[in-house]
Amino acid sequence: MARKSKTSKKLSKKLDKLEKEGQKLRSKAEKKGKELSSMASDRIDDLRSDPEPEKGGKGKFLLVLLGAVGAFVALKRKRDQELDEALWEEPRSI
C-alpha cells in the first residue's frame, strides 16, 4: 500500500505541474488572441476608412486571363476525351 501512495503522490505532483503549465499556456494564448483580435479590428477600421480603390486595368486583365485559362482547360479536356474515344474505337494490335 505504501508503494501505491508514493506513486499516486508522484502522479499527483506531475498532474499539478502539468495543470499549472496548461494554465500558463492558456493565459498566454488568450493574451495573444486578444492582441490579434485588436489588430484585426484596427485593420478593418483602416480598410473601411480608406476611399474606394481606383479601378484600374488589373481587374480586367485578370478577368480576361481567367477566361483564357478556363477556355484552355475546357478545350484540353475535350481533346483528351476525343483521344480516349478514338483509342477505344480503333485499338492497335500489340
N, C-alpha and C positions, 0 to 999 in steps of 0.2 A: 504494500500500500504506500509506503514511503516513496518508492520509486515513481509511482503514478503521480503523486502530488508534486514531486520535483519537476517532472516533465510537463505537467499541466501548468505549473508556475512559469516555467521557461516559455511555454507556448503562450501563456497569458501575457508575459512581458513582450514577446515578439509581436503579438497581436496589438498590444497597446502602442508599441513603437510604430508599427505599420499604420495604425489609425491616425497617429499624430502626423506622420508623413503625408498621409492622404488628406488630412485637413489642411496642411500647409499647401499642398498642390492644388487643392480645391480653391483656397483663398487666392492663390496666385493666378489660377485660371479665371476666377471671377473678376479679378482686378484687370487682367489683360482683356477680358471680354468687354468690360466697361470702357476701357481705353479705345478699343477698336470700334465699339458702338458709337462713341462720341466722335471719333474720326470720321466714321461713315456719315453720321448726321451732319457734321460740318461740311463734308464733301457734297452731300445732297443739297445743302443750303447754297453752297457756291455754284453748283450747276443750275439751280433754279434762278439764281440772281443774274447769271450771265445772259446777255441778249442772245437771240436765236443765232445759231451759226450761219455763216454765209453759205448760200447754195452755190456750190462750185461744180466743176466737171468731174470730180472724183466719184460722186454717186452715180452719175450717168455712165461713166466708164466702167465702173464695177458691175452695173446692171447689164450692160452690153456684153462684158466679159463673161458674166454668169450665164447669160443666154447662149453665148457661143459654146461654152463648156457643156451646157445641157444638151445642145443640139449635137455636139460631137459624141457625147456619151450615148445618146439615143441612136445615132447612125451606126456607131460601133456595135452596139447590142444587136441592131437589126442585121448587120453584116455577119456577125458571129452566128446568129440564128440561121441565116441563109446558108452559111457554110456547113453548119451542122446538118441541116436538112439535105443538102447536096451530098454529103457523105453517106447519109442513110439511104438515099435514093440510088447512088451509084457506088457500091462498095468495091474496093480494089481487091484483087486477089493477092495474097501474100506469098 
